[in-house]
Amino acid sequence: MIEEQAQVVDIKGDQLVLQAQTKSACGSCAANKGCGTSVLSKVVGRKFTHFQARNDVGANIGDTVIVGISEDALLKGSTMIYIVPVLMMLFFALMAEYLITPLQNHDLIVAICALSGLAAGSLLARGYFHRRSRTQMYSPVVLRKIIEHGKL
């Protein structure tokens, strides 16, 4: 189980609306001062991700909780979101290269087919997650409260 801290910002029925800070590895490597990513992250500032999870621990607005998601869900989700669109892009480009006889704009047509494959793969991944959005596997789980609002 991969765990992360989140703060409760709202409650909608039995669902908590949680806010977690998006973390970056910047600041921990030796190239910190000369890295463009580090400079950009300082300019952009802190980012937060909002998501919902069931309130199984009796949390209230302002509480800090530990949220978890299974490693298997992270691995499958990463595969769907990153690898499937790229594979579809390569497949569409190779099929276009194979099927289209050399024309005047042959490379342009292959590039357009590759972008179409990327879009199709992205839509396929989106559909996959939309169909499985209510399954427990991809839903974050509130494991425990660590800080109650107003108490230290």
C-alpha positions as CSV (number, residue, x, y, z in Angstrom):
1,M,0.0,0.0,0.0
2,I,1.4,3.4,-1.0
3,E,0.5,6.0,1.6
4,E,0.3,9.8,1.5
5,Q,-1.0,12.6,3.8
6,A,-4.0,14.6,2.7
7,Q,-6.1,17.3,4.4
8,V,-9.9,17.2,4.5
9,V,-11.3,20.3,2.8
10,D,-15.0,19.3,2.4
11,I,-17.4,16.5,3.2
12,K,-20.1,15.4,0.7
13,G,-22.3,12.7,2.2
14,D,-20.1,9.8,3.1
15,Q,-17.2,11.1,0.9
16,L,-14.3,13.2,2.0
17,V,-12.9,15.8,-0.4
18,L,-9.2,15.6,0.2
19,Q,-6.3,17.9,-0.8
20,A,-2.8,16.5,-1.1
21,Q,0.3,18.5,-2.1
22,T,1.9,17.4,-5.3
23,K,5.5,16.6,-4.4
24,S,8.6,17.0,-6.5
25,A,12.0,15.4,-6.1
26,C,13.5,18.8,-6.8
27,G,15.8,20.0,-4.0
28,S,17.1,16.6,-3.2
29,C,19.6,16.0,-6.1
30,A,23.0,17.6,-6.6
31,A,21.9,19.5,-9.7
32,N,19.3,21.5,-7.8
33,K,20.7,25.0,-8.5
34,G,21.4,24.4,-12.2
35,C,18.3,22.4,-13.1
36,G,15.6,24.0,-15.2
37,T,12.9,21.8,-13.6
38,S,13.9,23.0,-10.1
39,V,13.7,26.7,-11.2
40,L,10.3,26.1,-12.9
41,S,8.9,24.4,-9.8
42,K,9.9,27.4,-7.7
43,V,8.2,29.8,-10.1
44,V,5.0,27.8,-10.4
45,G,4.8,27.2,-6.7
46,R,3.0,24.6,-4.7
47,K,0.4,22.5,-6.5
48,F,-2.5,20.6,-4.8
49,T,-4.4,17.6,-6.0
50,H,-8.1,17.2,-5.0
51,F,-9.8,13.9,-4.8
52,Q,-12.5,12.0,-2.9
53,A,-12.4,9.0,-0.6
54,R,-15.0,7.3,1.7
55,N,-15.0,8.6,5.2
56,D,-14.4,5.4,7.2
57,V,-12.5,7.1,10.0
58,G,-14.9,9.8,11.1
59,A,-12.8,12.6,9.8
60,N,-14.0,16.2,9.9
61,I,-13.1,19.3,7.8
62,G,-9.5,20.4,8.6
63,D,-8.3,17.0,9.8
64,T,-5.2,15.5,8.3
65,V,-5.5,11.8,7.2
66,I,-3.3,9.1,5.7
67,V,-4.7,7.9,2.3
68,G,-3.5,4.7,0.6
69,I,-3.7,3.1,-2.8
70,S,-2.5,-0.4,-3.7
71,E,0.8,-0.8,-5.5
72,D,-1.0,-3.0,-8.1
73,A,-3.4,-0.2,-8.9
74,L,-0.6,2.3,-9.3
75,L,1.3,-0.1,-11.6
76,K,-1.8,-0.9,-13.8
77,G,-2.9,2.7,-13.8
78,S,0.5,3.9,-14.9
79,T,0.7,1.3,-17.6
80,M,-2.7,2.4,-19.0
81,I,-2.1,6.1,-18.8
82,Y,1.5,6.1,-20.2
83,I,2.3,3.0,-22.2
84,V,-1.0,2.3,-24.0
85,P,-1.2,5.7,-25.8
86,V,2.4,5.4,-26.9
87,L,1.9,1.9,-28.2
88,M,-1.2,3.0,-30.1
89,M,0.8,5.9,-31.5
90,L,3.5,3.5,-32.7
91,F,1.0,1.0,-34.1
92,F,-0.9,3.7,-36.1
93,A,2.3,5.1,-37.4
94,L,3.7,1.7,-38.5
95,M,0.4,0.8,-40.1
96,A,0.3,4.0,-42.0
97,E,3.9,3.5,-43.1
98,Y,3.1,0.0,-44.3
99,L,-0.2,0.7,-46.0
100,I,0.4,4.1,-47.6
101,T,2.3,4.0,-50.8
102,P,4.9,6.8,-51.1
103,L,3.0,10.0,-51.8
104,Q,4.1,13.6,-51.9
105,N,3.2,14.2,-48.2
106,H,3.9,10.7,-47.0
107,D,5.7,11.8,-43.8
108,L,2.9,14.2,-42.9
109,I,0.3,11.5,-43.3
110,V,2.3,9.1,-41.1
111,A,2.7,11.9,-38.5
112,I,-1.0,12.6,-38.5
113,C,-1.8,8.9,-38.1
114,A,0.7,8.7,-35.2
115,L,-1.0,11.6,-33.5
116,S,-4.4,10.0,-34.2
117,G,-3.1,6.8,-32.5
118,L,-1.9,8.8,-29.5
119,A,-5.4,10.4,-29.2
120,A,-7.1,7.0,-29.6
121,G,-4.8,5.4,-27.0
122,S,-5.6,8.3,-24.6
123,L,-9.3,7.9,-25.2
124,L,-8.9,4.1,-24.6
125,A,-7.2,4.7,-21.3
126,R,-9.8,7.3,-20.3
127,G,-12.6,4.8,-21.1
128,Y,-10.8,2.2,-19.1
129,F,-10.6,4.4,-16.0
130,H,-14.2,5.7,-16.5
131,R,-15.5,2.1,-16.5
132,R,-13.5,1.2,-13.4
133,S,-13.9,4.5,-11.5
134,R,-16.2,2.9,-9.0
135,T,-14.1,-0.2,-8.3
136,Q,-12.3,-0.4,-5.0
137,M,-9.0,-1.1,-6.7
138,Y,-8.5,2.4,-8.1
139,S,-10.2,4.3,-5.3
140,P,-8.0,5.8,-2.6
141,V,-8.8,4.5,0.9
142,V,-8.5,6.6,4.1
143,L,-6.4,4.5,6.4
144,R,-6.3,6.7,9.6
145,K,-6.5,10.2,11.0
146,I,-3.2,11.6,12.1
147,I,-4.2,15.2,13.1
148,E,-7.6,16.4,14.2
149,H,-8.5,20.0,13.4
150,G,-8.0,22.1,16.5
151,K,-6.0,19.4,18.4
152,L,-2.2,19.0,18.5
